[in-house]
Amino acid sequence: MTTRLDTSLVVGGRFDDDAHHLAGAAEAAERVLAALPLVPARSPHEQARARNVHAEVRAVRRDFLARHTDTVYGLLTDGLTRRPRLPELVDAAAGLVPGLVPTRAQMAAERRVVQAEKEGREIDQGRFCGAVLRSPTAGRHLVETMLGATPRALELLDGFRADGRVELDAVHVERRGAAAHVEFRNPERLNAENARLVADLDTAVDLVLLDDSVRVGVLRGGTTDHPAYRGRRVFSAGIDLTDLRNGRIPLVDFLLGRELGYVGKLLHGLLTDLAPGAGTERFVTKPWIGAVDTFAIGGGMQLLLTLDHVVAEEGAFVSLPAAEEGIVPGAGNLRLTRQTGARLARQVVLGGRRIATTDPEASLVYDEVVPAAHMDEAVERAAAALSAPAVAANRHMLALAEEPLDHFRVYIAEFAFAQADRAYAPDVLDKVERRWQERERRRAARGSRT
């Protein structure tokens, strides 16, 4: 016999009373889950029981957040006077309101297993973040916080200004004249984005925007070690699906932090003055160039939608295989339609269509297509053109007209809910497992031939 959790909040209840009720419901849910086997050993009946328990306690969290999101955020930020970044905010919420989001211990246990064997606690983190972002007050405050410089960038800034280069684990940044070149370096995975690369890109973009001697930023993929493309530059293969399968693509730090962090800064700029103000004078924005060698898949194509000039080598292609991968392509759904039109956007996102440099629609994605041997020259020419003093101000106004910050906030709020669910959807887990097994078979076959 099963018992249902008490999921009803008292209408008009006080914050303390509702928080106490939520804590009780969460404790009851944890007792039920603790009595079940670990996720991979659960029978179909036990899996259904776990799903029902999660659904019941999530209903309590939903109702609590519907009433108290601004109160919670106000307490976490000392009345909007502090600016904790997203990971710190979520971590602090676990201590402020027990049961609202997972504890550190619960998340540590999740990190020890592959994605398919997790309890799915990140879903609750996603719903908390989504609720905060839905709030015009709390959400705007959080968006602006995440558009501020990272502590690591501030630590490295003086050295970058002096030396003109910084070597991070997965990104190389080098100033050449008025342009700063940001090169992705994940050679074994075709420059696919993992947690390390995303963190380094957040730092790198900050450095470019903070250095007054830089007028233009350039994004480009480095050479790869992949057997099919060894020695060739590749822009990006998108999200690292192997790391996703292995449970190493965190929702807060990667899937949400990426959009609110460096990708958002590419388009909206860096917020350098966190005090309340009118807006424009608080941001530093600069034009960005994308140099696409070979291909830009998934997250790689998403980046191009934020840039001001895209140069591609002949034969390159872009794609946004969201339906194939099963997850939501970041803010790609927000930005692709205004760049390509609704019909082509649906073909790309829902149908997996590629856009090659030879396609009639290529001009909707690429500003220039040049032979591979002329890529460096084309990038230098574009950087010179975009370094004019008035460019930064005008591209900022274009971005403001195309995507007001609150429009971005509203989209990312819903993205937080949708992506958290999709990251644990059975079809996604099945797809990433199959792809991982296929990759391992190919690797074993190559090893047997050497």
GIJOBEL-V257127 format. One record per residue. RES is the residue in one small letter. BURIAL is + if it has 16 or more other C-alpha atoms within 10 Angstrom, else -. Layout:
res:RES burial:BURIAL
res:RES burial:BURIAL
This chain:
res:m burial:-
res:t burial:-
res:t burial:-
res:r burial:-
res:l burial:+
res:d burial:-
res:t burial:+
res:s burial:+
res:l burial:+
res:v burial:-
res:v burial:-
res:g burial:-
res:g burial:-
res:r burial:-
res:f burial:-
res:d burial:-
res:d burial:-
res:d burial:+
res:a burial:+
res:h burial:-
res:h burial:+
res:l burial:+
res:a burial:+
res:g burial:+
res:a burial:+
res:a burial:+
res:e burial:-
res:a burial:+
res:a burial:+
res:e burial:+
res:r burial:-
res:v burial:+
res:l burial:+
res:a burial:-
res:a burial:-
res:l burial:+
res:p burial:-
res:l burial:-
res:v burial:+
res:p burial:-
res:a burial:-
res:r burial:-
res:s burial:-
res:p burial:-
res:h burial:-
res:e burial:+
res:q burial:+
res:a burial:-
res:r burial:+
res:a burial:+
res:r burial:-
res:n burial:-
res:v burial:+
res:h burial:+
res:a burial:-
res:e burial:+
res:v burial:+
res:r burial:+
res:a burial:+
res:v burial:+
res:r burial:+
res:r burial:+
res:d burial:+
res:f burial:+
res:l burial:+
res:a burial:-
res:r burial:+
res:h burial:+
res:t burial:+
res:d burial:+
res:t burial:-
res:v burial:+
res:y burial:+
res:g burial:+
res:l burial:-
res:l burial:+
res:t burial:+
res:d burial:-
res:g burial:-
res:l burial:-
res:t burial:-
res:r burial:-
res:r burial:+
res:p burial:+
res:r burial:+
res:l burial:+
res:p burial:-
res:e burial:-
res:l burial:+
res:v burial:+
res:d burial:+
res:a burial:+
res:a burial:+
res:a burial:+
res:g burial:-
res:l burial:-
res:v burial:+
res:p burial:+
res:g burial:+
res:l burial:+
res:v burial:+
res:p burial:+
res:t burial:+
res:r burial:-
res:a burial:-
res:q burial:-
res:m burial:+
res:a burial:-
res:a burial:-
res:e burial:+
res:r burial:+
res:r burial:-
res:v burial:-
res:v burial:-
res:q burial:+
res:a burial:+
res:e burial:+
res:k burial:+
res:e burial:+
res:g burial:+
res:r burial:+
res:e burial:+
res:i burial:+
res:d burial:+
res:q burial:+
res:g burial:+
res:r burial:+
res:f burial:+
res:c burial:+
res:g burial:+
res:a burial:+
res:v burial:+
res:l burial:+
res:r burial:+
res:s burial:+
res:p burial:-
res:t burial:-
res:a burial:+
res:g burial:+
res:r burial:+
res:h burial:+
res:l burial:+
res:v burial:+
res:e burial:+
res:t burial:+
res:m burial:+
res:l burial:+
res:g burial:+
res:a burial:+
res:t burial:+
res:p burial:-
res:r burial:-
res:a burial:+
res:l burial:-
res:e burial:-
res:l burial:-
res:l burial:+
res:d burial:-
res:g burial:-
res:f burial:+
res:r burial:+
res:a burial:-
res:d burial:-
res:g burial:+
res:r burial:+
res:v burial:+
res:e burial:-
res:l burial:+
res:d burial:-
res:a burial:+
res:v burial:+
res:h burial:+
res:v burial:+
res:e burial:+
res:r burial:+
res:r burial:-
res:g burial:-
res:a burial:+
res:a burial:+
res:a burial:+
res:h burial:+
res:v burial:+
res:e burial:+
res:f burial:+
res:r burial:+
res:n burial:+
res:p burial:+
res:e burial:-
res:r burial:+
res:l burial:+
res:n burial:+
res:a burial:+
res:e burial:+
res:n burial:+
res:a burial:+
res:r burial:-
res:l burial:+
res:v burial:+
res:a burial:+
res:d burial:+
res:l burial:+
res:d burial:+
res:t burial:+
res:a burial:+
res:v burial:+
res:d burial:+
res:l burial:+
res:v burial:+
res:l burial:+
res:l burial:+
res:d burial:+
res:d burial:-
res:s burial:-
res:v burial:+
res:r burial:+
res:v burial:+
res:g burial:+
res:v burial:+
res:l burial:+
res:r burial:+
res:g burial:+
res:g burial:+
res:t burial:+
res:t burial:+
res:d burial:+
res:h burial:-
res:p burial:-
res:a burial:-
res:y burial:-
res:r burial:-
res:g burial:-
res:r burial:+
res:r burial:+
res:v burial:+
res:f burial:+
res:s burial:+
res:a burial:+
res:g burial:+
res:i burial:+
res:d burial:+
res:l burial:+
res:t burial:+
res:d burial:+
res:l burial:+
res:r burial:+
res:n burial:+
res:g burial:+
res:r burial:+
res:i burial:+
res:p burial:+
res:l burial:+
res:v burial:+
res:d burial:+
res:f burial:+
res:l burial:+
res:l burial:+
res:g burial:+
res:r burial:+
res:e burial:+
res:l burial:+
res:g burial:+
res:y burial:+
res:v burial:+
res:g burial:+
res:k burial:+
res:l burial:+
res:l burial:+
res:h burial:+
res:g burial:+
res:l burial:+
res:l burial:+
res:t burial:+
res:d burial:-
res:l burial:+
res:a burial:-
res:p burial:-
res:g burial:-
res:a burial:-
res:g burial:-
res:t burial:-
res:e burial:-
res:r burial:+
res:f burial:+
res:v burial:+
res:t burial:+
res:k burial:+
res:p burial:+
res:w burial:+
res:i burial:+
res:g burial:+
res:a burial:+
res:v burial:+
res:d burial:+
res:t burial:+
res:f burial:+
res:a burial:+
res:i burial:+
res:g burial:+
res:g burial:+
res:g burial:+
res:m burial:+
res:q burial:+
res:l burial:+
res:l burial:+
res:l burial:+
res:t burial:+
res:l burial:+
res:d burial:+
res:h burial:+
res:v burial:+
res:v burial:+
res:a burial:+
res:e burial:+
res:e burial:+
res:g burial:-
res:a burial:+
res:f burial:+
res:v burial:+
res:s burial:+
res:l burial:+
res:p burial:+
res:a burial:+
res:a burial:-
res:e burial:-
res:e burial:+
res:g burial:+
res:i burial:+
res:v burial:+
res:p burial:+
res:g burial:+
res:a burial:+
res:g burial:+
res:n burial:+
res:l burial:+
res:r burial:+
res:l burial:+
res:t burial:-
res:r burial:-
res:q burial:-
res:t burial:+
res:g burial:-
res:a burial:-
res:r burial:-
res:l burial:+
res:a burial:+
res:r burial:+
res:q burial:-
res:v burial:+
res:v burial:+
res:l burial:-
res:g burial:-
res:g burial:+
res:r burial:+
res:r burial:+
res:i burial:+
res:a burial:+
res:t burial:+
res:t burial:-
res:d burial:-
res:p burial:-
res:e burial:-
res:a burial:+
res:s burial:-
res:l burial:-
res:v burial:+
res:y burial:+
res:d burial:-
res:e burial:+
res:v burial:+
res:v burial:+
res:p burial:-
res:a burial:+
res:a burial:-
res:h burial:-
res:m burial:+
res:d burial:-
res:e burial:-
res:a burial:+
res:v burial:+
res:e burial:+
res:r burial:-
res:a burial:+
res:a burial:+
res:a burial:-
res:a burial:-
res:l burial:+
res:s burial:+
res:a burial:-
res:p burial:-
res:a burial:-
res:v burial:+
res:a burial:+
res:a burial:-
res:n burial:-
res:r burial:+
res:h burial:+
res:m burial:+
res:l burial:-
res:a burial:+
res:l burial:-
res:a burial:-
res:e burial:-
res:e burial:+
res:p burial:-
res:l burial:+
res:d burial:-
res:h burial:-
res:f burial:+
res:r burial:+
res:v burial:+
res:y burial:+
res:i burial:+
res:a burial:+
res:e burial:+
res:f burial:+
res:a burial:+
res:f burial:+
res:a burial:+
res:q burial:+
res:a burial:+
res:d burial:+
res:r burial:+
res:a burial:+
res:y burial:+
res:a burial:-
res:p burial:-
res:d burial:-
res:v burial:+
res:l burial:+
res:d burial:-
res:k burial:+
res:v burial:+
res:e burial:+
res:r burial:-
res:r burial:-
res:w burial:+
res:q burial:-
res:e burial:-
res:r burial:-
res:e burial:-
res:r burial:-
res:r burial:-
res:r burial:-
res:a burial:-
res:a burial:-
res:r burial:-
res:g burial:-
res:s burial:-
res:r burial:-
res:t burial:-
